[in-house]
Amino acid sequence: MKQNRPTAGRTPRAAPLVAVLLSAVAFAMPLTASALPTLFGGNLYYTGGDVVIDVLYNGTAYNEVLQLRSALTVLDVADGSQTGSHVTLTAKQLADMGIGVGDELRFGIHVTDTGHDFVLGSGDRNADGIAHAYVRATPANGFYVGFEDLYGGGDRDYNDMIFRFSGGASTVDPLGAASRGAEPDGAVPEPSALLLLVSGIGMLGICMRKK
């Protein structure tokens, strides 16, 4: 984007930093204004029909499988290494698992290298007592779920595996309950905004060294 520059005089030393910080705010706003809050320890519920899962991102060195758990069985849904792939769970498949409208969709990851399992929902469901996933809703693109795959919480960046769920999934139970999640201590900022803010700090250092 072309920026207007002062026609006379010296550009203030802080001007580059201000521009970078404003860009960070502008870049982050579409992520927050157009989306519902990020729920750490949030849940997904079945609303009927098919559920479509897209494997969006793999940022881990481990081999992982997305699973769906029910009282009857555990289903391997998607290979986490197959970024860009998508899987459709049909209404019949879900019914065969004993999952009906209003039931929770207990998705989770199985880390084959370590043998650990981490599921959506509150931390008391995991062996280390820590919530290992967030759920973020967007108006038109479904529900994004990011997992932390290390026992004890790791670096808590929640981006080791990222999936998108669409179709018959929601953070709101059609029978009345709502997903209850919360920001964890030391919640990670949006990566895009964080990158720009760090760049801004670096710019400030350059400006302060120049006279």
N, C-alpha and C positions, 0 to 999 in steps of 0.2 A: 504494500500500500504506500502511495506517495505521501510524504509528510511535508507540511509547510515549514519552512525554516525562517528564522528572523532575518529581515532584510538588512539590518544593521546591528552593530554591536557584537558582543561576544556571547556565544551560547553558554548558558549556565552549566556549571560542571555537573549538577545533579539532574539535568534534563534527560540524559540517556537512561538513568536509573528510573526516573518517573515513567518514561515511555515503556520500559520493560515491565515494570510493575503493573501498569494499566493494561498491558497486553495479557499479562498473566490472569488478571481479574476477568478480562473479556473472554479469554479462552476457557476459563473454568465455569463461567456462568451458564453456558448451554448445558453443561453436565449436571448442574444442580437445579437450575430453574425448570428444566424440562423433565426432571426425574423425581420420583419419590425418594425419601431418605434411604440411605444405605443401612440395611439391618444386619449387624453382626450378630450371629446366633439366631437369625431369622428362619422362618419355615416356608415351605411351599405346600399348597393344598390342591387336591384334584377337583376340577370343576366340570368334568365330563368330556367325552370325545377323545381324540388322539392327543398325545403329548409329543412335541418335536424337540429334540436336543441337538444343538450345534456345538461342536468342539471348536472353540474360538482361539484359544491360546494355550501354549505349553511352555512354561518357563522353568522347568525343573529338570534335574539330571536323573530323576528316578522314573521307573516304569510304574504307571498308575492306570487303574481301571475305574471308570464311573459305574457305580452300582445303585440299584434300587432295592430297598429292603421292605418286606412286608411280614406279617405274622406267619405266612405260609412258606416263603422262599426268599432267596437273595438272587437277583438277576444281574449279570454283567451286561451293562448297557452300551458302553463305548470305550474304545481304547484311547487313552489320553494322548498318545503319540500321533494320532490321526487328525492333526489340525486341519480344519476346513471340512471335515466330514459331518454328516448329520444322521441321526437315527430317529425313527418314528416308533413310538410305543402306541399300539392301537388300543382302542377301548376294550377290545376282547382280551388282549394280553393283560391289561391292568385288572380286568374283572377276574381273570384266571388266577391272578396273584392275590385276590381277595380285596382289591382296592376299589372303593366306590366313591361316588360324589361326596365331597366333604371330608374325605380321609386325607391325612397328611401324606405327602410324597416324600418318603425318607430317602432322599438321594445322599450318596456319600462316595468317597474315594477309597479304594484299597491300594495301598502302596506295596507292590509286590516285592520290592527289594528289602523292605524293613518288616513287612507283615502287619503294619499298622493300618487301622481303619479309622476314618474320620467322617462324621456325618453332619448333615445340616441340623441346625437347632442349637440349643443351649449347651454350654460346655460340659454339663454333667453327663452327657451322652458319650463323651470321649474318655478314654482311659486316663488322660492327663488333666481332665477337668477344665479344658480350655475350648472355647468356641473356635472352630477351624474353618468357618466359611461365612461369607456375607451374601446377602441377597439384595440386588438393586433392581427396582422396577423402572421401566420406561414406558411412556404412553403408547408407543407404536411398535416397539421392537421386543417385547417380551420381558423376561426376567434374567438378569445376569447374575451368575453365581461364581465367586472366586474362592479357591481353597488354599489354605496353608497346609503343607504336607509333612512338616517336621514335628515329631513328638516334643511337647513342651512349648509349642508355639513358634519355634524357629525365629525368623526375623519379622514375623507378623505382617508381611506385605500382602498376603492374601491374593497373590497372583501366580502361584505355582501352576494352577490349572484354572482356566476360566471357561465356563459353559454358558450357553443361552438356552432358556426354556421358553417355549411358546405353545400355543394351543390351549389344552385343558389344564393349565397350571396357573396359580395365582398366589399372592401372599395373603389374600383374604379368603377365609373359609366361606364357601357359598351358604353354609348353614349357620353362619353368624360369627365365628371366631376370627380374630385378626392375628397376623404374625407379630410376635413380640420379640424384638431385637433391640440392641443398644450399641452405641459406639463403645468399643473397648478402650481401656486406658492407652494413651499414646496412639490414637487412631491415625492411620497413614493418610496424608493429604492426597488429592488427585495427582497422579504422576505428572500430568502435563503442566499443571499450575506449579508444582514443586520444582520442575525443571526450569521453568521461566524465572521463578523467584531466585533460585540459585544463580542463574545467569545474571540476574539483576545485581546480586551481591558482588559477583565478580566484576561487573561493569563499574560499580561504585568504587571498588579498589583501584581500578585503572584510572578513574577520574581523579581520585584523591592523590595519586602519585604524580599526576600531570599538573603543571602550574602554567 
